[in-house]
Amino acid sequence: MLGRPRLLRDFNAQQILRLLRKHGPCSRADLARYSGLSAPTISSGVAYLKQHGLIEPMGPGPSSGGRPPDLLRFNSKVGYVAGVDIGTSLVRIALADLDGTIIEKVDVATHSQSTPDHVVSLIATGIRKLQARHRIPAKKLVALAAGVPGITDVQKGIVLSAPILAHWQAVPLREILAKRVGAHAVVENDVNLAALGEGRWGIARGVKNFVFLTVGSGIGAGIFINGHLYHGADWAAGEIGYLYVPGTEESPLAILKPGPLEDMIGARAIESAWRKLEGQGSENGRGGLEVDGGGILDLAEKGYPLAGRILQQTARILADAVTNICVVLNPSLVVLGGRVGSRPALFKATSRIIECNEFCRPRVAVSKLATEAAVLGAVQLALNVAEQKILPDIEKYDAFPSEGRALHQFED
């Protein structure tokens, strides 16, 4: 066990780093005022951080009458992070510096091959290409976070089940990625990452209690309570596609089968309802129209009666699901995302229904980050991991937060 003086030194150094990242360039006096630490403690911490290349001088700052103070800033180029969003048809990869500034984002097609080995190969190759293009040494990649559309044990780094991907049951993704990419890895559910991204950079910034609800091929929710992502006892919190819907068949939940809510208002359900209604009569002379779930809702906004019927049914069921969530969690904000959930027509129709409630009427908004929410959330999670990795001894102490506790949060 390392001694208490080194423990305090590293704790203080981490605090100084966080202040520099939050407030930007600061003088030693600024750091002492923000932290409450003594001037000698600040000087010791600054010297230690300089030794490891984590902070750099900026020269004299503005003077209030005396000697201009020397300003310091966090060296965001001392390392880099990668965020990854794994989908059915593509893998989205973002490379960022330690301030969260995006260096570049790329989309890599899976070509209908979404097995774990193939996806990991695409991720490793994509990251290497980004590093080479921007002349970033491989050893400078500090952390990688990846989002998967399924139930994920964040603590063990295992994807328990991702039914919409081929052969994704009990996949030790964190271990595989760490070996292939050569950086510390962390894995998370993609909707949880979208919520993290929305809370850090999107419409939910500064909101402590909110739910990010996505409707697309699947349906899920990322839940923030008091500024922290909620996972539940078995990592299944937010799997709202399995919510029961009145009038549907009641049967035990099965992890490899779509749930009742997804069966009613997921993209495939909307497309199936459209084909059924079209089979009963031509849609204003547009019989046989090929359109996806989101496009059907767009047609409703343009005045197509059959699409309008589907929209009203979908909005009613979605509004009921939102209300049920709010009765339990009482969030102040519900953010709608996904290629179906973010459609303007569905947002408006659902909002009108929710506004009729006497209570449990959260503000409803459409995702500001759209399709970028999950990959940006992955970048934020990787940054949270990197903060614990860039100081040499930081992982040796129980005093510092570990994965699954303080990583999944954001600051105001």
N, C-alpha and C positions, 0 to 999 in steps of 0.2 A: 504494500500500500504506500502510495506516495504521501509525503508529509503535508501537514496542514498549510504551511506557507505556499507551497506550489499549488495546492488546491485553491487558496484564496487568490493567488496571482492569476490563475487561469479563469476563475470565475469573474474577476474584475476585468480581465482582458476581453472576455466575451461580452460583458456589459458595455464596454467602450466601443467594441465593434458594432453592436446593435445600435448604439446612439449615433455613430457616424453614418450607418446605413439609413437610419430614420431621418436624421436632421441634415445630412449633407455635411459640407466642410465645417469644421468646428475648431476653435482654439482650445488649448488646455483648460482655460478658465471656463469656457462653455461646457466642456465635458464634466468638470467638477460641479458646476451648477446643476446640470441635468441629472447627474448620477448621485450627488451627495457625497461622493468620495473626496478624500483629502488631496491636496495638490501633489504631495510626494507619491501617493498611490497612483494618481493619474500618470505622473511622469514615469513611474516604473512600468505601468501597463503599456504606455505608448512605446517605450523603449523595447519591450518584449515583442509587441506587434510589428514594429519596424524591423526587428531582427528577422522575423519570418516573412517579411515582404507583404504584410497584410494592410498596412497603411502607408501613405506617402505624403510628403510635405507639399504644400501649394504656394508657399511664400507668404509675405505679410498680408494681413487682412485690413479692413478699415479701422482707423483709429478714432477713439473718442476723446482724444486730447493728449494721451501719453504715447508710449512706444507702441507701434502697430503690433498686434498679436500674430504669431505664426499660426497659419491654418493647416489643419490636417484633414485628409479624406481617406475613405476606404478605397483600397486598390481593387477595384472590381474585376480587373483583368488577371488577378493572381490565379484564378481558376474559372471553370465554366461548368454549366449543368445542361442536361438534356431532358426534355419532356416528351413523352410519347403517348399518343392516343391510338389504341388498337381497335380497328373496326372490321366489318365483314368484307369490305371491298378495298379498303386502303388503310395504310398506317401513316399517321401524321407525326412528324418529328420536328421539334423546335430546339435550337441551340441558343443558349443565353449566357451572358456573363453573370457575375455574382451580384449585380444590382438588379437583375431581372430584365435587362435590356436584351431584346431578341436580336440575335446575330442573323439568323436565317431560319425559315420554316420550309419544309418540303413535304409533299404528299407522295407516298410510294404505293403503287397499286399491288394488291395481293394476287390478282389474276385468278380469283376463286380458289386460291390455295391458302387457307387460313389455319393450317396445322401449327402447333407450337414451334416446331423446328424451323419451318419456313418463315414464320413471322419474326422469330428471334434473329434469323439470318438477315432478313430485310432491315431490321433495326440496327444491327451491328454494322452492316455495310453502309446504311444511310448516315449513321453518325460519323463513321470514318471518312466518308466523302465530304461531309460538312466541315470536319476538322481540317482536312487537307485543303479544301477550297479557301479557308480562312487562315491557314498556316497556324493552326493551334495544335501544339504537341499533345499526343494521346494522354500523357501523364497529367495534363492540366484538367482533364475531365474529372470533376470531384464527385458528382452524383448524378444518378439517372432515376427518373420516376416514370412508371408506365401505368396507363389506365386500361382496364379490360372490362368488356360488357358482361359481367357476371359477378357471382358472390366470391369475395376475395378475403382470405385471412391475412390481414395486413401484418400482424405480428410475426407470423411464420413465413410470409412471403409466398403463400400458395394460392393459386386460383382454384377454388373448390369446385366451381361449375360455371361454365359459360356456354349455355345451350345453343346460342346462335353461331358459335364457332365450332369447327370440327375438331374433335378429340381434345377438348379443353376440360378435363376433369382431373382434379388433384395434380395440377401442374406446378412444380416448384419454380415458378417463373423468376423470382428474385435471385435464386442461386444460379439459374441458367444465364440470366442477363449479366450478372456480375462477372461470371467467367468469360462470356463471349465479348463483352464490351470493355472489361477491365476497369470498372468503376463501381463504387458502392451503389446498390440498386434498391429501390423500394417499389412495391406494386400496390394498386388501389383500384377500386371499382370506378369505372369511367364517369358515372353520374356524380359520384362523390367528388371527383376531381373537377367536374364542371361547376359544382357548387362552390368549391374552393376557389376556382378561377373567377367566378362571378362575384364572390365575396371580396376578392383582392382587387380586381380590376373592373368589374362590371357594375350592373345596376344595384347589386346588393352591398356595395362597398359601404362600410360603416354600420351595417345592420347586423345585430348580434343574433337575432332569432329569425331565421327564414328557411324556406324549403325551396330547393330547385327541383322542378318536376319536368321530366322530359317525356315526350310522346313521339315515338317514331316506330321502327320495327319492333322495339320493345318499349316498356314503360318502367320508369324508376324514379326515385327521389333521393336527393342528397339533403340531409337534415343538419342544420346548424343550430345549436342550443348554446346560448351565452358565449358565442364566438368560437365554439369548438364543434367539429364534425362529430356526429353521433353515429356509432357503428352498431350498437346493440350487443347482446351477449354472445351471439354466434355469427356476427358480421353480416347479418341479413336485414338490418334496419334500412328502410327505404325501398325494399322490394315490393312496391305497391302494385305492380302488375298482377300480384296474387290476391289483391283485395276482392272480396266477394261482391257481386253485383246482383241486386234483387232480380229474380226471374231467370237466372242462369242455373245450370246444373250444379248442385252441391256435391262436391267430392273432395277427398283429402288432397292437400297440396302435394304436387310432385315436382321435384326440382328440374327435371328435364322436359316438363310440359309447360306451355304458356298458362298463365293464371287467368282467372275470369275477367279481370279488368282489361288485360291485354287482348283477350279474345274478343272483347266488345268494341274497344276504341283504338287498338293499335293500327298501324298503317295497313297491315294485311286484312284486318277486319273491315276497315273502311272500304278498301278495294273490293273485297268480297261482297259487301252490301251494295256497292255501286253496280257490280256485274249482275247481281240478282234483280235489282230494280230496273236496270236497262233491259233485262230479258223480258220484263213485263210490258215494255213499250219504249218506243224511240224517244230519246231525250231531245225534244225540240229539233228533230231532224239530225241529231248527232248520235244515232245508235251506233254501238260498237266503238265508241271513243276510247282510245287507250290513254289512261291517265293514272298517276299514282295517288296515294292517299292524300298528300298535301295538295296536289293539283285539284282533287275533287272538292276540297274545302274552298279553294280559290274560285272554282266554278259557282259555288253557292253564293259567293260575294258578287258574282256577275249576274246573278238572277236565275240560274238554272234550278227549276223546281225540285227535281230528284236529288240533286246535290244539296239543296236547301234542307230537305228532309233528313238527310244523313248528318248534316251539320248540326241541326237542332238536337237530334238524338245523341250525337257525340258530346255536344256541349253540356247536355243535361247530366250525362253519366260522369263526365269529367268534373263538373261543378259539385256533384254529390261526393266524389272522391276527395276533392279539395276540402269540402266542408267537414268530412269525416276526419281528415288529417288535422284540420284546425281545431276541432273539438278536443282532440287528444293533446296536440302540441302548442296550440295558440300562437303561431308565428305572426309577426307583424307584416311579413311579405311572402308572397308565393311567386316565384319566377318560372315562367313557362318556356321550355326549350324543346329542341328536337324538330325534325322536318315536318311533323304534324302539329306539335304543340305550339310552335312559334307562329303558325299561320294567323294573320290578322283577323280573319273571320271567326276562327275558333276562340281567339283571345277575347274579342268583343262579346260574342254570344255567351261564353262562360262567365265573364265578368258581370254581365247583366244579371245572370241568375244568382251569383254569389252576393251581389249588392242587395238582393231582396231579403237576405238573412237579417234578423234583428241584432244578432251578435255573431262572433266568429266571421267577421268580414275583413279579411286581411287585404292589404293593397296587392293587387295582381298586376304583374308586369311581364313583358316579353324580354327574354334574354338579350342583353346588350352585346354579348360576345358571339352569339350565334354558334356556328360550327367550330369556332376557335376556343370555346369555353373549356373543354376537357384538356386540350393540349396546354393551354395557359395555366390551368390548375395543376397539371403535371409539372410545369416549370416551377410554380410556387412551392409545391411539395419538395421538389429537388433542391430548391434554395433553402428550405427549412432543414433538410438533411445536411446540406453543405455547411450550414452555419455550425453544426456540431462536429464537422470533420476537418475544418481548415486549421484549427488549433491542435497542435501535436498531441497533447495529453487529454483532450476534452472528453474522450469516450471512457476514460479510466475511472470516472467518478460517478457515483450514484446521484450526486447532487444535480446532475444535468439531465434534462428530459430525454427519455428514450422513445423509440418508435412506438406508435400507437397511443401516445399520451399527448405530448405537446407539439408534435409535428403538424397535425391537421388543424391549424388555427391561423388566423391572420391578425395583424395589428391595425388599429385605426390609422 
